[in-house]
Amino acid sequence: MKHIISALVENKPGVLAHVAGMFAARAFNIDSLVVGRTEEANLSRMTIVVIGDDRVVEQVRKQLAKIVPVVKVQDFVGQPVVARDLMLIAISAPPEKRSEILSLIETFKGKVVDIGQKFIMVEVCGPEAKIEAFINICKPYGIKSVARTGTIAMPRQAKTE
Amino acid sequence: MKPKPRSPAQFTGQSSVKTGAQIIVDTLIEQGVDTLFGYTGGVVLPLFDKLYDAPINIIIPRHEQGGCHMADAYARASGKVGVVIATSGPGACNLVTGLATAMMDSVPIVALTGQVRTDLIGNDAFQEADITGITRPITKYNCIVKEVKDLARTIREAFHIASTGRPGPVLIDVPVDVAIAECKTDGSVNMELAGYRVRTKGNARQISVAAKAINKAKQPVLYVGGGVIIANASEQLRALAEKAHLPVTMTLLGLGSYDQSKAESLDMLGMHGAAYANYAVQEADLLIAVGSRFDDRVTGKVNTFAPNAKIIHIDIDPASISKNVHVDIPVVGDAKVILAELAKEVQHHERKKWFKKIAEWKEKFPFRYDENSSTIKPQYVVEQLCRLTSGKAIITTGVGQNQMWTAQFYRFSRPRQFISSGGLGTMGYGLPAAIGAQAAEPDAIVIDIDGDSSFNMTMTELATAVQYKLAVKVCILNNGYMGMVRQWQELFFNRRYSSSYLTNPDYATVARALGAVGITVDKKADVPKAIKQMLAEKGPCVVDFKVEREENVWPMVPAGKSIDEMNGLDILESMA
C-alpha cells in the first residue's frame, strides 16, 4: 500500500543523504521523494511516498524520526489530504493531430507551455492518478520525455471542530 | 591512570578570543573529559598542539581502529563518553570499524576528525576523505563544522546526543582552517537540536498494563539486554525480578546486568545460549524484554520465537519496538525509570511449578565440556580464569568461539564487567577494548579472553599497553583456527576448512618483543599456575594457551531454526 510520509527536517547539509541512505540501507522502497523549503528558513519538508505493508511503513516512520535533524514525521494514511504531482510532458504533435491533442489537454486542465515544430510541452498538475491517466492517454501520440516532481501533500482541515 | 597536567599554567580556559583548536580542548574539558585516545597527523596538528598543554591524558594507539575500540571500551567500562581523535583521510577511515561496532552496541563515543581546508574540500586533496558521508550510516549523528563560531555548540551537542537516549557514536569533522581560525567566545552557546527528543518516562498506563500481565503470568521470563547496563538499571532489574519472582535470561551484551550466581538467572539465551534459557523462552506465556532488541542471534527463526508468549518490550528506542517481533505491550522510555515504576505495581508469586520445570532443565542441560580430557579444553581455561579471579575481573573478548565460551563459562555478577562486540561481531576488539577498560578502571583486573585469529588483527596494540603501563592480561585460546568458522565448516561444509587457519607467530615471543610478559601453556596441569603467574604480573601479560584444536561450542541453534532446536545436546549429555 502507498503511504505519503511528510517529514519536517532541519535545513542542514547531509540531511537528504542521510534520509536517502537510511532508505537504501534498510531496504525500504521509495516511490518518490520531494524536498523543498518551508515557511521557516531553517526547516525543509520532505514528502516521501513509500510502498509497504503497515509494519514496514511503521519502521520507516520510526527510523526517520530517529535521524537527529528530522524534526517531525507524519504518515498521512487514512486521513483526507490534498496530494499533488506536477509534470512537464513533451508530446509528439504533428499538425494534423494538434487539435485532437489540445482538446485532451483541456479536458485534463493542462497548460501548453511550449510549442515547437514536432512537439508540444504541457504542464499538468494534480493527483498522481490524473497524471498517470494523462500519460496513458498521450502514449499513442508518442511521448518524447516526461519530468515529474513527485508527490507533495498536505492534510485537509477537519470538516467539523 | 590519573590526569597528569603537563603545564596547567598555560591552560587558557578564560580568554575570550580563542582558536578553534583551543575551543575544542576547552569544550572537552568542560564535558569532563580527562582521558582520550588519539592519533595525530597533518590536519590535527593545531588541535594536538593545544592538547599538549591540556590536563587530559592522551593515549596514542598504534592504529586508529584500536583507538576507537579503546574509546568504546572506556565508555562501556566507565559509563562516560569515550573520545577518539584521528586525522583526515586514512586516519578518519580507520575509525570506520570502531564506529560501526559502537553503533551496533549503542556505545557513546565522540570522534573528532581533522579535515582538509574548507577551500580544498571536494578537490581530492591530499588525505581528503568524505568522512561524514562515509560514516553517516554508522554514527548516531555526524557533521562537519565549517565555521569556528559553531564549534563549541556542535561539540556540546555531540556529547549530548552520544550519551542520551539510545547512546551511540557521534563524529565531528573539523577542517584545519576552522581549527586555526579565531573566534570571540563567552562560552554561552546553547544547543540547537530541534529534531532530537528523548522519552525517558514510560507511559503510566502502559506500565500498568505491563504490571497486570506480569501478575497474571504463570510462566514469565525476563529477557534483558545491554540496554539495562547502559541505563544503569541493574539494581531496578534485581528488585523487579525479586519482587515478582521472575527468571532472568540475558543476551550476550546483557551479561553482568543480573548476578549469574542467583537461582533465578537463566544465563545467556540464543544461538549458543543455555538450553534451559531457550526452553524457558519457548514455553513462556509472557516475555518481558528490557533493553534488548530481538536480534537474530537471540530469536533464531523469528516466527517460532516464544510462540506462546505475550510480549512486553521496554526500550528507549521506539524504532526497536516491533522491528523484528510483534510486541503486545510496548513501553518506550528509560529502563531504570520504568523498571522502578513496574516494581511498584507487581505482586509476588511463587511460580513454584514454573521454577521447578526450569530447575529440571538446568539440571539436565547445564553448559558442559569434557573435564576428563587430557588436552587443554578452552572451556577449562575460562572456568579457571573465573575461579582464580573470583569472578570479579573485567573481561573483554575477541569474536567467535572464544567469545561464546567466555559468555558460557565465566560467571558475571555486576554490570560493565563484560565488554564484547555483540552486534557487529568485530574480531580484534578484545585487546584494544581491554586497554580502554583498563584506562577507565586502572585498579581493576582486566583480562582479554581472545582467540588467536582475533588477537592477530590488533595485537600491535600490546605496545600501547606497554607504553602507558596499562596492565592488561591477554589469554589466547589458541586453536590455530578461526574457530567458529572452522566449526561451521565442520558442521555445514563437510569439514572443508577453506581459508580458516593461519600460520601464527609464537605469541609469547611477540609479547616479549613488545615489552610485555609472554607465557606459553601447552599442558593442562600448567593452566592454573600460568593464570596465577599472569595475575601476579604488574604489567601487561600474554598467555598463549594451546587448546584443543577442534573443540566446538555447544549447544548451537543452526541458522534458521527455532531456538529450542539445538544441536549438540546429546554431546553435552554424554559428558555428564
Interface residues (C-beta under 8 A of the other chain):
Chain A: V9 E10 K12 P13 G14 A17 H18 G21 M22 A25 N42 L43 R55 E58 Q59 K62 Q63 A65 K66 I67 V68 P69 V70 V71 K72
Chain B: T132 G133 R136 P137 K140 Y141 N142 C143 I144 I161 L193 A194 G195 Y196 D317 P318 A319 I321 S322 K323
